[in-house]
Amino acid sequence: MASREVSVDPQMAWSLLGSAQVWSLRPGYFAFDAVVPDSPPVRGLLQATTSGVRHGVLTLRSEQPGVAATWGDTRGVKFTFSVRPHRGGAVVAIALRVPGDSALARLIFERKRTDRVMGVWLARACLVLEGREPWPAGMPADVRQACAARPPWKVTDSVSGSVLIAAPLDVVWEAVWSPTQPREGLLASGQVPGTPVQEPGEMQYFIGRAADGQLAMTTVIVREVAYQRSALTQGLGLTHPEMSYLLTVEKDGIRLEMTSSWHQPAMVGEPEIVRSRMAETVRSATEGYKAAIEKSQRSV
């Protein structure tokens, strides 16, 4: 655990320690709040690494409003942020706890290294609270650069699918662009805060349940966009699959064509299985858009 005295009101200290923005003060990290139905408060977590971007989901485990909050990830790692009054100011602290009987504990909980990381993190928070560093706003530069970096390979395989949607072009475009459209298996989705809107660099997040029942998050970044015409997104993580969207005006509606592309050596599974899985993803997405958009048009 790391703790420090700071010459600010405890309530002000908590406005930082209790927020998602405090993660931006830890090098290589960015967190944001998300709303998952029937779940305690959730935060999406992005970590910049030498190999790309890692995703995490933090869930609020316990809280004393204005005093302390413990957030845990899907591995059982817990972070506790706390503030208490002290001599006209406050004592702020960040504590890390990991499962004791696991290889994860041995890997993460190296006392000296952990104390150093927590100490640097907390020191930066104190500099912000004392007005010597700016309040964190938006995605930190190191995380933004990791998200923007392209993988060192080119696509080798692709599958496509299309549907004709009976709706105006602007309606189809907005529906396809929006991350909040109903999609099978998703519990929450939205735009990653601090990224552009409907232009290259926009990021969208999607939270659902993994095979083990734990919450899991994926993100995509917009690589290219031509307004009401086309867009190209790429998933962040280890495999970096791409998805392109092409809208064409036809006599009876708007043709939506989606193409999923990937680098086969980066994928897990036999090529035929991967292709089948990707084809099903495209089919489900195009048909899902058609059903949702045309249903909304009937209710207008």
SULJO-V575616 format. One record per pair of residues at least 6 apart in sequence whose ideal C-beta (glycine too) atoms are under 6 Angstrom apart, sorted by the first residue. I is the first residue (numbers start at 1). GAP is how many residues later the second one is. Records with the same first field share a line. If there is no record, write none. Layout:
I=GAP + GAP
This chain:
1=92 + 94
2=92 + 116 + 117 + 120
3=88 + 90
4=88 + 118 + 122
5=86
6=83 + 84 + 86 + 120 + 123
7=82
8=121
10=73 + 75 + 80
13=70 + 77 + 79 + 116
14=52 + 69
16=6
17=64 + 66 + 75
18=51
20=11 + 12 + 13 + 23
21=115
23=6 + 8
24=6 + 112 + 116
25=99 + 100 + 111
26=95
28=19 + 20 + 114
29=18
30=16 + 109 + 110 + 113
31=12 + 14
32=12 + 161
33=10
34=8 + 10 + 154
35=153
36=6 + 151 + 152 + 171
40=19 + 20
41=19
42=17
43=15
44=161 + 173
45=11 + 13
46=7 + 97
47=7
48=94 + 95 + 98
53=93 + 94 + 183
55=162
56=17
57=158 + 160
58=13 + 15
59=13
60=11
61=9 + 11
62=8
63=6
68=14
69=12
70=8 + 10
71=8
72=6
74=140
75=29
76=23
77=21
78=19
79=17
80=15
81=13
82=11
83=7 + 9
84=7
94=24 + 28
96=18
98=6 + 7 + 10 + 11
99=6
127=6
128=7
138=56
139=55
147=74 + 89
151=89
153=110
155=106 + 108
156=107 + 108
157=105 + 107
158=101 + 103
159=101 + 119 + 120 + 123
160=99
161=97 + 121 + 122 + 125
162=93 + 95
163=93 + 123 + 127
164=89 + 91
165=7 + 88 + 89 + 91 + 125 + 128
166=87 + 128
167=126 + 130
169=59 + 85
172=82
173=55
175=6 + 118
176=69
179=10 + 11 + 25
180=9
181=111
182=110
185=23
186=20 + 22
187=20 + 21
188=19
189=17
191=13
192=11 + 13
195=6 + 7 + 8
196=6
200=22
202=20
203=16 + 18
204=16
205=12 + 14
206=12
207=8 + 10
210=6
219=17
220=13 + 15
221=13
222=11
223=9 + 11
224=8
225=6
230=16
231=14
232=12
233=10
234=6 + 8
235=6
239=27 + 28
241=21
242=19
243=17
244=15
245=13
246=11
247=7 + 9
248=7
258=24 + 27 + 28
260=18 + 22
264=7
267=7
